[in-house]
């Protein structure tokens, strides 16, 4: 995905782009972020990413972004940055129900099929959160102070705790 360049929408009235515009989001920002996210996490080409976002699922995915909480006010206000969108989408694909929705939409739009994977382990989730929110490469002890201790900002810690909380909520939902 090094040279991934998102393709423009072919469905400006509906799908992800049209819904982003009608919801008042920065359509270019959300389109670029979602395209790259799909390509990276589901190994899609630019054409496949575009087809998924232009589909009915893309419209629903854009609506889902309205649940992104404002970093300042803590209330749902939609995507304000690429980081906020990526964080929200990452949280969604860790939920089994949402993961199935993503995979079904990708299969319908592209024909690509994903083998069923084992759920992420607690350690996998912790490592993913540490990498994404705390910029910590691994949680494995390396017996070196410079590698095992990190300076982390309070907002990053809050984001990591929020991600852990949401991962726990998603796990509980998938059990019920």
N, C-alpha and C positions, 0 to 999 in steps of 0.2 A: 504494500500500500504506500510505498515511499512516494511514488509519482502520481498519486490519486488526484484527479481533477474532477470535481463534481460537474455533471452535465446539467444544463438548464432544464427546467420542467417542460413537459409537453402538455400540461394540464393546468393552465393558469387560473381557471375559474374554480376548479374543484381540487380534490386531492390535498396534499400537504401544503403546497404553495398557496392555493386559493384560500384555504382555511387560515393559514398564517396571516395573509393580508386582511381577511375579514375580521380576524381576532385582534388586529392592530399590532402584530409582532413585526419585527424587522425580518421580512421574508428571506432576504439574502443570507442573513446571519443564521437563521434557523435552518434553512435549506442546506447550506454548506455544512453546518454542524451535524445535522441528521444524516446527510449523505456520507460523510466521513465516518460517522459512528457505525452506520450499517455496514460499510465496506470493511472496517476494521474488525468488528465483532462477529460478522457473519460471512466474511471472506467474499464480498460481492464486488463485481466490476462497477464502474461508473454507470453503465447502462442498466444493470440490475438494481442498483440503488435508486436511480431515477424511476424505474418502473414500479418499485415498491412504494416510493413516496407519492407517485402519481395515482396510485390505486385508492380504493375505498379505505383501506387500512391507513394510508397516509393522512387522509382527512381526520380520522379518529386519533391518530398519533399527534397531529398538530393541536387538536382540541385538548389532548392530555397535557400538553405543555402549559396550559393555563393553570395547572396545579403547582407549578414551580413557585416556591415561596420567595418573596423579596428578602434579600440579605439584610436590608436595613429595617424593614417593618415586620418581618416574620409572618406576613400573610400572603396568600396566593395572589400572584400578580402577573404570571406568565414569564417567559424567558427574557432575562435582561443581559445575558452574556452567553458566550459559547460554553464557558465552564459550567454555568448553572444548567444549561441544557444537557451537556454531557453527563453531569452528575445525576440528573433526573432520569435520563435514559438508561444509565448504568444501573440505577436502583430498580428500574422496571424490568430489565432483563434478568435480574437475580430472582425475581418472583416467577414461580413456575407457570402460573396462569398467563402472565404477560409474555414470558418466554415462548410459550406455546402459540400465542397470538402472533408474535413476530415471525416465528418459524412457519406458521400456516400462511401468513400473508406473503412471505418470501417464496414459499412453494407455489402458491397460486400465481404470483406475478412472474416467476422465473423458472419454475419447475425444479428448483434446487431442493434436495431433501437432506435433512440433518438426522444423523443417527441419535437415538436417545442417549443422553449422557447421564451419568450419575450426578446427583445434586452436589453442589459445592460443599466441601467440608468447612467446619468452623475455621480451621487454619487458613484455608483458601480465601475465605471471606475476609478474615483479619488482614491477610497479606494484601489483598486487593484494596482494602480501605487504606492501609498504611502507604501503599504506593501512590494511590490517587490523591489522598488528602494530606498526607504528612511528608511526602517525598522521601520515604524510607524504602529502600530497595528490597530489603528482606527482613523478616522478623526472626531469622535464625541467629543464634548467638555466635559471634565470630571471635570472641576473646581478645578484643581490641577496643579500648575506650573510644578511639576516633571512629570506629565502625558501629559500636553498640550504643552510643549515647548521641542524641541529636537535639539541636535547638529547634523548637517548633513554636510557631505563633499560636496565640490563644484562639484566633479565628479558625486556624487549621484544625486545632484540637476539637473545637465545637463542630466543625463540618464532619470530622471523623466520627465523633460520638453520634451525630445525627444520622450518618450513614449506617452505623452499627445498629442504632435503634430501628431504622427503617428496614434493615435486613432482617432483624428479629421479627418485626411485624409481618414482613412478607413470608417468613418461614412459618409463622403461626397460621397465616391465611392458607398457605399451601397444605398444611396438615388437616385443616377443617374441610 
